[in-house]
Amino acid sequence: MHYYQFNIGDYASHTARLSPMEDLAYRRCLDLYYLNERPLNGCSTDVAREIGLPSESESVSYILNKFFVRDGDLWRQKRADLEIKQYQGKREKASKAGIASGKARAGAASEQSFNGRSTDVQQESNERATKQETRNKKQETLKDMSEPEFERFWAESGIRKDGKKNAILKYNKALKESKLPADEFTSLLINDCRSRLEAGQLGFDKKLPATYLHGRDWESPVYVPDMESVISAYHKSLPNNPPVVNLSQAARRQIVDLWVGRAKGDIEFFGRYFGYCSQFDKIHGNNYHTIDRLTNEQTFSQVINGSYGEKHTA
């Protein structure tokens, strides 16, 4: 499954007390469950690796025990199992209908073959005209359904507004290949784009819609640094600086930029960096130097280049 219904109010009422990392772990567990159409498998450490959070097995363990039921080596969720069963039932029904339709067409073609040779050419011509008419009607129907849904994707996804003409072509192709109703497919794209922008995925705010659609980016996971680990490193090294209550979107983007450009994917980099910052009197215990300020590229360069003067000796 590449799409499942998500009730925001229902989810929020059950997860209000989760930490940001536990919330992320739960969402990724659900995504993996639905994507593979089967229960989660293995211990919390295995599941943590499967969802891209290998250092958060404790949070994953809490989520598994709270929202899933252990069944041997599997972790099941009743709601997810029901949704998957209904989806598979619809898919099987559609497949059987397609097979039956194909047999009916084959039977009709066989019956027509008994007509005289004198009518063969005319029949073939009529069949071609009928097929072309059917294709035209299908294309018009798809166009009528997809145009307003594409406009909804364009308006609500938050994706870069550029290259609309090419994006429409890629959208229609992706919609046809997805075999999903236009409204469901569009909701899937909107939710995916929003989650990537909210997470601060590097470069996504600049990605062309046509590139996103052509690459089927919604089928790949969102890779961002473990924000909880970064915040923890900041608090540990700079306990007297302003604490992080809610990490701003600007700070998230700055952390992602540092993680990719400076840290090269090494999350321990932030512990070393904040530890280095703590050695300067102008930074340590200074209310001006929040996590937003210290993860700014300009501030980072100033710290590394020695613009904050001598290290304290205490």
C-alpha positions, -999 to 999 in steps of 0.1 A, spaced: 0 0 0 13 35 -9 -17 53 7 -37 48 39 -63 71 55 -49 92 84 -73 107 109 -54 136 124 -78 141 154 -79 105 163 -41 102 160 -35 133 181 -58 121 209 -38 89 213 -3 104 209 -5 137 227 19 125 255 45 111 232 79 128 229 88 141 194 111 110 188 84 86 200 59 103 177 83 100 147 90 63 156 52 56 157 46 72 123 75 54 107 63 21 122 28 27 107 43 36 73 64 4 72 34 -17 83 12 -4 55 39 -2 28 48 -39 33 11 -49 40 23 -71 69 31 -69 107 64 -56 119 89 -84 125 117 -88 151 128 -72 184 127 -34 190 163 -31 178 155 -48 144 124 -26 140 144 5 148 168 -3 121 140 -10 96 125 25 102 158 43 100 162 50 138 189 26 149 199 46 179 164 49 192 155 13 201 143 24 235 117 48 220 107 21 194 103 -5 222 79 18 240 59 24 209 57 -13 200 45 -22 235 20 6 237 4 5 202 11 -30 189 4 -65 201 31 -92 202 23 -123 182 53 -146 183 81 -127 164 55 -103 150 40 -70 162 4 -66 151 -21 -37 151 -58 -45 147 -66 -13 129 -38 -17 104 -46 -53 98 -82 -43 90 -72 -15 66 -48 -39 48 -75 -66 46 -100 -42 31 -74 -28 6 -64 -63 -5 -100 -73 -9 -107 -44 -32 -75 -52 -52 -85 -88 -56 -120 -78 -66 -107 -54 -92 -83 -81 -105 -111 -107 -109 -133 -81 -127 -105 -74 -151 -100 -111 -158 -137 -116 -164 -138 -86 -187 -109 -99 -207 -126 -133 -211 -158 -117 -222 -140 -97 -248 -122 -128 -260 -155 -147 -262 -170 -119 -283 -141 -119 -306 -143 -156 -311 -180 -154 -320 -173 -127 -345 -147 -149 -362 -176 -171 -375 -189 -143 -397 -181 -144 -434 -148 -133 -447 -165 -106 -467 -172 -87 -434 -138 -92 -418 -123 -59 -431 -153 -39 -421 -154 -55 -386 -118 -48 -380 -123 -12 -390 -153 -9 -367 -134 -25 -338 -105 -1 -343 -128 28 -343 -146 15 -312 -113 9 -293 -101 44 -303 -134 59 -291 -131 40 -258 -95 52 -253 -106 88 -260 -134 85 -235 -110 71 -209 -85 98 -215 -112 125 -212 -125 109 -180 -90 108 -166 -85 144 -176 -118 155 -160 -109 137 -128 -72 146 -126 -73 183 -135 -90 195 -102 -69 170 -82 -37 182 -97 -47 218 -89 -53 206 -53 -18 190 -52 -3 222 -67 -20 244 -41 -18 224 -9 14 203 -11 37 233 -4 60 221 -32 79 245 -54 56 263 -79 76 259 -111 73 239 -144 35 233 -141 30 221 -176 55 193 -173 43 185 -138 8 179 -151 21 153 -176 41 136 -149 11 137 -124 -13 121 -149 13 93 -157 19 86 -120 -18 87 -113 -25 61 -140 3 38 -128 -8 41 -91 -43 26 -99 -56 47 -70 -86 70 -71 -75 105 -80 -85 120 -47 -66 93 -27 -35 96 -48 -35 134 -44 -39 132 -6 -10 108 -6 12 133 -24 2 162 -3 8 144 30 42 132 17 54 166 5 43 183 37 61 157 59 93 162 39 91 200 42 83 198 79 112 175 85 135 198 67 147 173 41 177 188 24 169 204 -10 132 194 -10 120 230 -9 139 235 -42 129 203 -60 108 207 -91 73 190 -89 80 172 -122 112 158 -108 94 147 -76 66 130 -96 89 113 -121 112 99 -94 82 86 -74 98 102 -43 67 95 -22 78 58 -22 111 65 -5 116 73 33 124 107 47 160 108 59 168 135 84 192 136 114 179 125 148 168 159 162 164 145 198 201 135 198 211 170 186 190 187 213 204 163 239 240 171 229 232 209 231 217 206 266 246 184 278 274 207 266 256 240 273 233 234 303 232 272 312 222 283 277 185 288 268 169 253 268 151 239 237 114 238 243 101 237 207 127 233 179 119 259 152 117 250 116 146 273 109 168 254 134 157 221 119 168 232 84 201 245 98 208 213 115 200 193 84 224 216 64 252 211 90 245 173 91 249 169 54 274 196 46 297 196 76 290 164 96 287 142 65 259 122 82 278 118 115 253 126 143 282 126 169 295 157 152 270 179 171 282 166 205 318 176 195 307 210 181 286 220 211 313 208 234 338 230 216 313 259 219 312 254 257 348 263 260 342 300 251 331 325 277 312 345 250 290 314 243 288 294 275 258 306 296 250 334 272 213 338 266 219 351 231 234 318 220 204 295 215 205 263 195 190 284 166 220 308 168 247 281 171 234 260 142 234 290 119 261 285 92 275 320 98 279 314 136 293 280 130 320 295 107 328 322 133 332 296 161 354 274 140 375 303 127 382 316 162 361 347 161 349 342 197 383 349 212 402 328 237 388 297 253 382 300 291 405 282 314 380 272 341 
